[in-house]
């Protein structure tokens, strides 16, 4: 994590709010990690990595280039040896290497560099501050500037330590509750902004900021190889390369492990890269005792049995399991509010990760490997194949794919209409059709948001949601490009801030080998036939999995449901939540913002059992936690007690 404050006005008396000590104090929350500081005139820097980051705090200082520029680099540099060879530089000094690359190549440097990072480069002579974040995944970077003062930091609280005011942004508060993160620059506080992924921001005194996107994943070139097996082998080689990059410098890594096709393959590659005899701790969540076993069609509510079978096949795995017993959707929220500097709506579903990070810390891990990009890359189910095969006249492939579609009990004609024709319907026609096919069914967004209809209209949240082109209840991609547009329509939904909060809380860095850029670009350039072949969806991942996992797991068509026991967690807090809704309703602002009568009615009718009726369950599973999250964050920021 980094914090950077700079006064451009050399004639202005210095302020104690600008000192590196105050910045350091703002970064010191959570577990472990000493903070290094640097002061030069009116320029102040603080830096603190989590355990498992390649940069040590001891002796740390920004890189100072011959040009007079100062560089702060936070994160991982995966192709440092390659870049250093081109610059005749030292590959281990990431900060200097990054600065030299930018001096040599400008914005092209960020396209050439592979890794997960954010960086700040200051040019005191030119009065220029350059901020950047890597594509795909990166630590967050926030900034504020006004007159002669500018600050940038991994967390908003450091901006306030630098003297900028803390004022809650009601617009972003409403948009998050409506699951709208389409504005990649929006933050939770007025006067602050966020650097988007794959972008550069340049700030100069008395000039408008300049924002440049240097990366577009949709521009990944097509990949065409000689045979199907060539695709399998090349994908496996690139995934292995990504795993090696994510393990670099980590003496005690761990990995999350599910019953799916992606994280087990990451784990298998990790085992190949670890020194002979070294064991690998893995971490899996599963339901609490008392779960009734209910789960949506096509879902696997308890992944533990398959994980145990996989671990038995790989004796060097030390499997750890957690049911997050006693934790609820609001587990450690006050700390998360402070560590994030926000309350993104996805936080309601991330409570299961507390058990994973806590177990990893107990096991002594310094880095935790995830596989969240697996479903975007080699394990994509290729849903766009149906309209594409129809459009291209690939009738044999289409019929085989329709017949073998997992967990779809509809007749062949109905599947053909739903998967091949419906994607081409405009939204208005699609909604009219849904009213005929499913009379009385509500729009999913109305069920999932806690906001009242009147507030949604008055605040402009509905207008902004429509203007962003977001689709919550419709995923009918017409083509490969359309599929990716829909997948990333909500940007990263502030997941970087959430993961960084877990790093601070548990002192463990996290990485995702399936987000390794050469691997992602390879997968995004593959032909449709690699994902849906001979009627089999996820063909590439299943071929790569041969010999790696038990055949039952490789052939499994069910998706993991990571919080299938959410009913238990809300049911045991039912009375407390009802009391909290009463308190929210008594608050003039929050009572007008949130649809308390609807949330209360849904909770009063909830009996704690699994029910697959979305009309009954979505308000309890999604809207209720988001409403409580919104209210608590407002009170946290403004120091209010419940009335």
N, C-alpha and C positions, 0 to 999 in steps of 0.2 A: 504494500500500500504506500502511496506517496501523497505528499501535500506540498504545495508550492505557492508562495505568496511573493508579490513583487509590486513595489511602488515605482511608477515610471517618472514621478516628479522628484528630481534630485534636489529641488529647493525646498521640499516639504519636510518638516521635522519628522523624525522617525516615530513610530508608534509601537508601544509594547504589544499591541494586538497582532503586529506583523512578525513577532519574534518566532524563531524556529522552535523555541521551547513550548510555546502555546500550540503550535502545529503538532509537535510531538505528543503532547498531552492528549490532543484530540484523536490521535491514532492508536492510543495505548489500550483501548478497550479489548475485552476478550482474554484468551489464554495465550501466554507466552509471547515471545517476540519483542526483544528490546528495540528501541527506536533510535535511529541515528539522526543527527541534525547537521545542518550546514547554514552558515550565515555569511553573506557578503554584502555589505552596505545595506541597501533596502531590498535585497533579494534573500528570501528565507526558504529553506527546504527541510522536510522531515521525511524519513523513509523507514518502513517496517515491513519485512516479509513474514509470511507465515512459515512454520516449519515445512520443509520440503521444497521451498523456492530456491533457485540456484544462487541468489545473491545473498551473501552474508552481511550482517549488520556491522560486525566488528571492522573498523577501519573504513567503513563506507563513506563515500562522498560522490557528488555528481562528477561525471566525466567532463574535463575541461579540454576543449579542442584548441588547436593552434590559432584558429580563427577568433577565439574568444567566446565561442558559444559554450553553454553548459547543457548537459544532457542527463536526464533521469529516465531510466528504463525500468519498467516493472513487469515481470512475467517470464515467459519462456521463449527462447530463441532456438528453434529446432535445426536450422541449417547454418549455424554459426561458422562451421568449418568451411563450408562452400563460400559463404560471403567473405569471410576473412581471407581466403585464398585469392579472391578477386581484388581485394583492397590491400593485400600485403600487410594485414593487421593481426592482432592477437585474438583468437576466437573466444577466449574465456572472459574477456572484458566486454560484456554485452552492451553496456552503456556507450562506451567509446566506439564500439563497432557499429552500433546503430547510428550514432552521430556522424561517423565518417561515411556511412552508406548514404545518408540523406544529403550530406555535402556533395558527394559524387553524383548521385542519381536523382536527387529531388524526390518527388512523389513516387517515382518509379521504384525507389528503395523499398517502400512498403509493399509493393507488388512482388518484389523479389524475395523479401524476407518471409520465412515460414515460421509461425509460432503463435503464441497467445500472449499478447502484451498490450500495455498502454505506455505512452512515452510523452515526455515534455521536453522541449528544446527551447532554450532562451538565448536570444541574441541581444545582449545589452546594448551593443553599439548601434544596432538598427531599431531598437525598441520593439522587438518582435518576439512573440511567444507562439510556438507551434505545438499543437496537441494532436495526438493520433491514437487510434485503436486498430488492432489487427482485425481482419475479416473473420467471420464465422463464430468465433468465441474470443473473448478478451475480458480482462478485468475492467470494471467500470471506470469512467473518468468524467468528473463534473467540473464545471468552471463558472466563475462569475467575474464580471469586469464592469467598472464604472469610473469614468474620469481617469484619474491617474493611478488607479488601483486595479490589480488583476490577481486572481487566485485560481488554482486548479488542484483537484484532489480526487482520490479514489472514493471518498465518502463526503457527503454534504456537510457533516459536522465540522470538518476541517475548514471549510469556507467560512463558517460562522466564527471559528476561532481566529480567522484572518480579518475579522471585522465586518463581514457582510451580514445584513440583517436576516433573521430567520422568520419568514412569513409564509404560512401554508398557502399553497396554490389550490384553490377550490376547483378549478377546472380539471386539473389532473386527478384530483381526488374523485371527482364524479366519473371521469373517463375510466379510471382503473376499476371502479365498482361496476362499470358497464363493459368491462373486459376489452377496453380499447387502448392499445399501446401503439397505434399506428404512427403517432408522432414520436419518432425515435429520439428527438432532442428534448422532449418534455421531462420535467422533473417535478418533485413534490413541493418545491419552494419557489416563490416569486423571485425573479432576478437571477436565477441559476439555470444553466443548461447542461445537457449531456452530450458527449461526443458519440455519434452513432458508430456502430461497427463498420470497419472498412472505410473510415473517413478521417479527414484531417481538418482541423480548425486552426486558422491563423488569426491572432489578435494583435492589433497595433493601437497605440494610443490615438484617440480622436478619429478613428476610422471604423467603419462597419466591420464586423467580423466576417471572415471568409470561410465558408464551409465547402469542402471538396470531397466527393466520394471517389476513392481510387480503385474500388473493386466491385465487380458485378458477377456473382456466381452464375447467373443465367448465361453469361458469355463463355462458359466453359466449352472448349472445343469438343466436337464429336469424337468418340473413340470407336474404331472399327478394327477388330483383330481377325485372324484367319479362321479360328474355330471356337465353338462354345467353351471348350476346355481352356483355351488361351485366356478367356475372360476370367475364369475361375482362378487360374494360377496367378494372373497378374493382380487381381483383387487381393488374394491372400498375401502376396508379396508386399503390396503397399500397406495393407493392414499391419503386417509384421513390422514394417518400417515405421509406421506411426506409433506402434506400441514401444518400439525401441526409443523413439524420440521422447515419448512421455515418461519413460523410466529413467532417462539420463540424469545422473546425479542423485538418485534416490536409493539409499541403502536398504530401506525397509518399506517397500510399497505394499498396498493392499488394493483390492478391487471389489466393486459391487458385483453381485452375481444373481441372475434371475433364471427362469426356466425357458427363456426365449432363445433366439438364434444369434443375438448380437453379443451380449456380455459374456456368455460362455466361450465364444471364439476369441474375444479379447483376452480372457483368462488363459486359454490354451497357449496363445502366443506369448503372454507374459512368462509362463512356465518355461518356455523354450529360451527366453532371454535371460532368465535369472541364473546366477552361478549354480553349478551342479550341487545338489543337496539343499539349496535354500528353499524353504517352504513359503507358500503364499497364503496369507489370510484373506478370506473372502467374506462378504457381508450381505445378508439377505433378510428382508422383512417378510413376515407372515402374519396371519390373523391371530388375534387374542383368543384364549380359551373362551368358549361361549358363543363364538360365531356360528350362525345357523346354517352356513354352507351356501346360502343364496347368492347368486351372481348372475349377471346378464348373460344371454346366450353368446357363445363364442369366447367367453372369458374364463380364465383360470384364477380362482380366488385364493388359492394356496399353492405357492410355487415351491415350498420346502421339499416335498417328496422328489420332484425332478432334480432339484439342486443337489440333494443328497445322493441321488443316483449318479449325477455328473461328477460329484466329488469322489465317489467311490471309484470311478473310472480314471481319476487323476490323483494318485495317492499323495502328491506333494501339496495338495490343497488342505488348508486348515479352515473348514467352514464355520462361520459364526452366524447365528440367527438371532433376530430380535422381533418381538411382537409389540414393541413400544408400549408395553403394558401400563395402563393408567394415563398415558398421554392423550391429549385431545387435539383438535384442530388449532387451538390457541396455545399450544405448548411453547412456553418461553417467549411469547410475543413481545413483552416490554423490552427484553434484551434485543430481539430481532429488530424492533423499531429503531433502537439506538444504533445498532450495527449497520443496518441498511440505510437509514435515513429516509425511510419510506415504508409503505405497506402495500406492495403490489398484490393484486388479487390472487395470484398463484401461490402466495404464502399459505393460503388455507389448505392446500393439498400437499404441502411439503413437509408436514410434521413427521412423516415416516423417516425422513433423512436424519432426524436427530438420533435415532437408534443406530443407523449405519455409521455416522461420524463418531458417536460415542464409543461404539464397539471398536472402531478403527483406532481410536486414541488409546483405549485399554490395551489393544494388541501392540502398541508401540509403533504404529505406522506413521510415516512422515508424508506420504502422498497417497491419495485415494483415486483410483482409476474408475471412470464412469463409461457408459456406452450410450449416451442419450442421442447421439447423431446416427445410431445404427439404423433406425427406421427411416431416416432420410436418405441413407446411402445404400449399402449392400443388402440390407434387409427390407427395403421398400417393397410393398405388396403390388406395386404397379397398377393402381386402380384406374389409371388413364388408358390402360391397354384395351379395355372393352370398347369405348368409343373409337379408339384408334384402329383396332382390327376391323370394326364395322366400317369405318370411313375408307379404309384401304382395301376392303373386300377380302380380308383374310378369314374366310368363313370357317375353315377347319379349325384354326387356332381359336377363333371366337367361340365356337360351339364347345370345344373341349374346355376352355376357360370357364364358360358359364356352367357347364355340368359339374366341374370340380370345385366351384367356388365354396370356400369354407364357411360353414355355419349359416348357410342361406337356404332355408327350406322352401322358398318360392318355386313355382313351376318355371320351366324353361322360358315360356313366352313372357311371363312377368319379369323374370330376371333380365331378359333381353330389353324390354321397355325401360326398366329402371336403370340399367347400367349402360345401355347403348344410345337410347333416344333422349331420356330425361336430361342428361348433361347439357344438351343443346337448347333446352327451354330457357327463355328469359326468366328472371326472378319472379316477375309478376305472374306469368303463366304457371310457373312451378308452384307458387303459393296457392293459386286457384285450384290446381290439381290436388294439392295436399289437403285442401279443405273438403274436397270430394272424397278422397281416399281415406282420410282420417278426420272425420267431422268432430269438431269440438276440441281438437288438439291445439294447444297454445304454441306460440312461437317460443323456441327454446330460450332465447335471450330474456323474454318476459319472465320465464320461470327461474332463470339463474341469477338475475340481478336483484339486489335488495332495494334499488332506488324506486321511489314512487313515480307513477306516470306523470304527475304534475311537475315534479322536480326535474325529471328527464327532459320535459319540454322547455320549462322555464330556464334551466341552466344551459341549454344548448347541447346537452350530452347526446340526445337522439340525433340532432342535426349533424354533429361531428362524427357520430358513428356511421351514419348513412354516407356522409361525404368521404369517409375513409374507404368505403366499399367493402366493409367487413361482412363476413358470412359466418355466423356461429353454428347454425343448424344445417348447413348445406355444404357437403364436400362431394361435388360431382365434377371432377376435372374433365375437361374436354380434350386435353392434350398433355404431353409431358410438361411443357412450359407452363400451362395453366395450373397443373398440379403443384409445381414449385411456387408459383405466385400465391396460391391459396395457403400452402404450408407456412410461408413466411410473411403473410399479410399483416401479422401482429408483431413483426420484428422479433426481438428476443424476449418480449414481455418482462423485461427487467430480471431475467433469470441470472444474469451476471451478478447483480446486487445480492440476490438471495444466496448464491453459492459463496460469494465473498463473505457474507455474514456467517455462514457455517465455518469457513476457514478461520475467521476471527474467533468464533465461539469455541472451536475445538482444536485450533492450532495445527490444522492439517491442510496442505494444499490439495487441490483436485485438478484432474485433467481428463480429457476424453480422446482416446486414440482414434475413435471413429470420426472425429472432427479434424483429423490431420489433413491439411489442405490438399496435398497431392492425391490422397485417397478420395477425398470428397469430390474433387474435380474429375477424377477418373470415373467415379460412379455416376456423376451428373452427366457425363458424356456418353454413357452406355446406351445401346439400342433397347427398345422396349422388350424385345425377345429374350433379353438376359434376365428380366424380372418376371415375366409371365411366359413360360415356355411349355409346350405340350400340355396346356391346360393347368399347369402348376404355378401358383403365385409364390413369390419369394424364391424363385428357382435358384438365383445366384447364391443367396445365403445358405440354402439347403445343400447345394453342391459343395460349397466351401466347408460345410459342417460334417461331411462324411468322415467317419473315423474319429471325430473330435468329441462327439457326444453320443449317448445311447440312442438307438434308432427310434424309440418311442418319443423322445424329446425332439429329434430332428424332424420327424413326421408330424409333430403336434401342430394343430391348426388354431389352437386357442391363444388369445393374447392375455398377458398377465394383468391382473386387476390389483394394483398395489395397495389400495386401501379398502378392500372388500368388507372389512369389519367396521366401517365408519358409523354404521347404525348403533353399535355398542357405545362408541365414544360420545355420540350426541345424546343417546338415550339416558346415560347415567348423569348427564348434566342438564337434563330437560328443565327441571324446576329453576335452576340457576339462570339458564338462558331466558326463560319466561320473565324472571324478575329483571334481567338486564334489558329486555325489550320494553318493559314498563318504564324503566329509567330513561331509556332512549326517547320514548314517546313524550316524556315530560320536558325534555330539552327542546326549546323552541326551534333551534337550527336543525339538529339531528332528527327530530320528530317530523319535520317537513321534508327532509331529504330522503329518509328511509320509509319504506312501505310497511310500517310496523303491524297494522292490522292483518295484512296478508301473511307476514312471517309468523305472527302469533297463531293465526288460524291453522297454518300448516304444521306448526310444532305441536299444537294441542291435539291435532288429529293423528300425530305420529305415535305409533305404539312400540317402536324400537325394533320391529322385525324387518327383514329384507322384503322390499316390495319393488317390483320392476315397473310400476306405473310411473312414468316420468312426471305426470301432472301432480302426483303426491310427493314424489321423492326429490325432484330437483329443487323445489323451494327449501327443503330441509338440508339436503346435501350441499348445495351450492350457494343459494341466496342467503340463508341464515348466517353461515360463517363469514361471508363477505360483508354482511351488514354489521355484524359485531366487530369485524376487523376495521371497517371504516370508522365506526364510532370511537373505538378505543384509540385509534391513531390520532384522531382529532384531539381527543382529551390528552393524549401523551404529548403532542406538540405544544398545545396551548396551556398545559398544566391545569386542566379542569378536572374536577371530581364529578362523579355521577350525581345528578340531582336526587 
